[in-house]
Amino acid sequence: MEKNQVHKLIIIGSGPAGYTAAIYAARAALNPLVIEGKNPGGQLMGTSYVENWPGDKRVLGPELMVRMKEHAQSLGTTFMAHDIVKVNFSKRPFTLWTNRDKELKCHAVIIATGATSKRLCVPGEDDYWGKGVTTCAVCDGAFYKDKDVIIVGGGDTAMEDASFMTKYTNKITIIQVMEKLTASAAMQERVLNNKDIKILYNSTITAMYGDGKHVTQVTIKDTKTGKETKKSTDAVFVAIGLNPNTQIFKGHIALDKYGYVDVKNHTHTSVEGVFVAGDAADYRYRQAITSAGTGCMAALDAERYLSEQK
Ligand SMILES: Cc1cc2nc3c(=O)[nH]c(=O)nc-3n(C[C@H](O)[C@H](O)[C@H](O)COP(=O)(O)OP(=O)(O)OC[C@H]3O[C@@H](n4cnc5c(N)ncnc54)[C@H](O)[C@@H]3O)c2cc1C
């Protein structure tokens, strides 16, 4: 990389959105630079099998991400194992600063920083994350046919996960820390009218255990009485929300009230030349394929923007 180089395009993030954007941008001769962040490969690095990536009936998440990176690399993408900590989108070229004091300049940016699932932060959760403890029923639900599953949360996502899981099993327990659900009335109704779903109110998980390979049991605490009980389980879906990784962009581009990037005109943001893809702007679908799809769209939009600048 040359000193004082102004890059055509910098992609921030190396999940499915970032890698797909890099593949398209590299093929369009934009010589993209991908800033990988603290979690190269993104959320799928923390899961086991992915069974809904078209063309791969069953592929390990980390293996899929390594292949995406190799694909982008083979086309000439450059990677930097830094984290972006500060941006200035008010002057052109744009300036980005990394956690290792590197200053980078570019004409266009794609934000593909994804999201981070909120965790319960209890003993055992990290050990079994991706081994039965997960956040995505749509992604992993099919692995638990006729199994005992726990959904943690009382909001819309938890209700949706619980309803979704009734396709596979009738042994579903929702654990909700409050004394009532907080989901919308319609979502609650679907769950409350379903005899396959049991709800434990005023309850929280305080520990998770397993056999080294998979989660097998949790401790549930009654928050009113303090009484703790153990429950066997085959899966724990932590459905207490996600945080978009967009804090560094606050005040530089428009974000919605939950911190997701405000999208206009497909992948454009409030700053011309700054585009967004993947979970950083998506609270609805949150899938690898939708992230890859918007990564492609952002790269095509960036290419069009850059050619118009000439
Ligand atoms: C346990 C689990 C299982 C899942 N299983 C499936 C599945 O089976 N099928 C499916 O379709 N989806 C699945 N998903 C959802 C899927 O992983 C996400 O929708 C997808 O990864 C989002 O892609 P993304 O590129 O937007 O962001 P992410 O994958 O979240 O990647 C974000 C990237 O941005 C980087 N980054 C963040 N901040 C910065 C910064 N400041 N500077 C530089 N880089 C930064 C990170 O290091 C990371 O590389 C699963 C998710 C989880 C958590």
The ligand as an SDF file (V2000), in Angstrom:
LIG
                    3D

 53 58  0  0  0  0  0  0  0  0999 V2000
  -24.9290  -18.2250   15.9320 C   0  0  0  0  0  0  0  0  0  0  0  0
  -25.4020  -17.6850   14.6020 C   0  0  0  0  0  0  0  0  0  0  0  0
  -25.7780  -18.5700   13.6150 C   0  0  0  0  0  0  0  0  0  0  0  0
  -26.2090  -18.0730   12.3960 C   0  0  0  0  0  0  0  0  0  0  0  0
  -26.5430  -18.9620   11.4250 N   0  0  0  0  0  0  0  0  0  0  0  0
  -26.9610  -18.5210   10.2270 C   0  0  0  0  0  0  0  0  0  0  0  0
  -27.3220  -19.4390    9.1970 C   0  0  0  0  0  0  0  0  0  0  0  0
  -27.3030  -20.6650    9.3920 O   0  0  0  0  0  0  0  0  0  0  0  0
  -27.7190  -18.9160    8.0050 N   0  0  0  0  0  0  0  0  0  0  0  0
  -27.7940  -17.5620    7.7790 C   0  0  0  0  0  0  0  0  0  0  0  0
  -28.1250  -17.1510    6.6690 O   0  0  0  0  0  0  0  0  0  0  0  0
  -27.4510  -16.6710    8.7370 N   0  0  0  0  0  0  0  0  0  0  0  0
  -27.0530  -17.1120    9.9580 C   0  0  0  0  0  0  0  0  0  0  0  0
  -26.7430  -16.2150   10.9410 N   0  0  0  0  0  0  0  0  0  0  0  0
  -26.8840  -14.7790   10.6570 C   0  0  0  0  0  0  0  0  0  0  0  0
  -25.6820  -14.3050    9.8210 C   0  0  0  0  0  0  0  0  0  0  0  0
  -24.5010  -14.7480   10.4330 O   0  0  0  0  0  0  0  0  0  0  0  0
  -25.6990  -12.7890    9.7160 C   0  0  0  0  0  0  0  0  0  0  0  0
  -26.9220  -12.3490    9.1810 O   0  0  0  0  0  0  0  0  0  0  0  0
  -24.5700  -12.3200    8.7870 C   0  0  0  0  0  0  0  0  0  0  0  0
  -23.3160  -12.7960    9.2440 O   0  0  0  0  0  0  0  0  0  0  0  0
  -24.5030  -10.7880    8.7210 C   0  0  0  0  0  0  0  0  0  0  0  0
  -23.4740  -10.4810    7.8520 O   0  0  0  0  0  0  0  0  0  0  0  0
  -22.7660   -9.0460    7.8320 P   0  0  0  0  0  0  0  0  0  0  0  0
  -21.7150   -9.1460    6.8090 O   0  0  0  0  0  0  0  0  0  0  0  0
  -23.7760   -7.9960    7.7270 O   0  0  0  0  0  0  0  0  0  0  0  0
  -22.1270   -8.8630    9.2750 O   0  0  0  0  0  0  0  0  0  0  0  0
  -21.3170   -9.7640   10.2830 P   0  0  0  0  0  0  0  0  0  0  0  0
  -21.3020  -11.1890    9.9140 O   0  0  0  0  0  0  0  0  0  0  0  0
  -21.8680   -9.3740   11.6180 O   0  0  0  0  0  0  0  0  0  0  0  0
  -19.8350   -9.2120   10.1260 O   0  0  0  0  0  0  0  0  0  0  0  0
  -19.5100   -7.9210   10.5540 C   0  0  0  0  0  0  0  0  0  0  0  0
  -18.0570   -7.6680   10.2870 C   0  0  0  0  0  0  0  0  0  0  0  0
  -17.7660   -6.3100   10.5570 O   0  0  0  0  0  0  0  0  0  0  0  0
  -16.5530   -6.2120   11.2700 C   0  0  0  0  0  0  0  0  0  0  0  0
  -16.5730   -4.9700   12.0370 N   0  0  0  0  0  0  0  0  0  0  0  0
  -17.4460   -4.5610   12.9860 C   0  0  0  0  0  0  0  0  0  0  0  0
  -17.0950   -3.3370   13.4600 N   0  0  0  0  0  0  0  0  0  0  0  0
  -15.9780   -2.9610   12.7910 C   0  0  0  0  0  0  0  0  0  0  0  0
  -15.1280   -1.8340   12.8090 C   0  0  0  0  0  0  0  0  0  0  0  0
  -15.3360   -0.8110   13.6600 N   0  0  0  0  0  0  0  0  0  0  0  0
  -14.0580   -1.7970   11.9780 N   0  0  0  0  0  0  0  0  0  0  0  0
  -13.8350   -2.8130   11.1210 C   0  0  0  0  0  0  0  0  0  0  0  0
  -14.6060   -3.9120   11.0370 N   0  0  0  0  0  0  0  0  0  0  0  0
  -15.6580   -3.9950   11.8740 C   0  0  0  0  0  0  0  0  0  0  0  0
  -16.5040   -7.4780   12.1070 C   0  0  0  0  0  0  0  0  0  0  0  0
  -15.1700   -7.7900   12.4680 O   0  0  0  0  0  0  0  0  0  0  0  0
  -17.0870   -8.4900   11.1210 C   0  0  0  0  0  0  0  0  0  0  0  0
  -16.0720   -8.9600   10.2940 O   0  0  0  0  0  0  0  0  0  0  0  0
  -26.2840  -16.6700   12.1650 C   0  0  0  0  0  0  0  0  0  0  0  0
  -25.8980  -15.7800   13.1670 C   0  0  0  0  0  0  0  0  0  0  0  0
  -25.4660  -16.2700   14.3800 C   0  0  0  0  0  0  0  0  0  0  0  0
  -25.0350  -15.2990   15.4510 C   0  0  0  0  0  0  0  0  0  0  0  0
  1  2  1  0
  2  3  1  0
  2 52  2  0
  3  4  2  0
  4  5  1  0
  4 50  1  0
  5  6  2  0
  6  7  1  0
  6 13  1  0
  7  8  2  0
  7  9  1  0
  9 10  1  0
 10 11  2  0
 10 12  1  0
 12 13  2  0
 13 14  1  0
 14 15  1  0
 14 50  1  0
 15 16  1  0
 16 17  1  0
 16 18  1  0
 18 19  1  0
 18 20  1  0
 20 21  1  0
 20 22  1  0
 22 23  1  0
 23 24  1  0
 24 25  2  0
 24 26  1  0
 24 27  1  0
 27 28  1  0
 28 29  2  0
 28 30  1  0
 28 31  1  0
 31 32  1  0
 32 33  1  0
 33 34  1  0
 33 48  1  0
 34 35  1  0
 35 36  1  0
 35 46  1  0
 36 37  1  0
 36 45  1  0
 37 38  2  0
 38 39  1  0
 39 40  1  0
 39 45  2  0
 40 41  1  0
 40 42  2  0
 42 43  1  0
 43 44  2  0
 44 45  1  0
 46 47  1  0
 46 48  1  0
 48 49  1  0
 50 51  2  0
 51 52  1  0
 52 53  1  0
M  END
$$$$
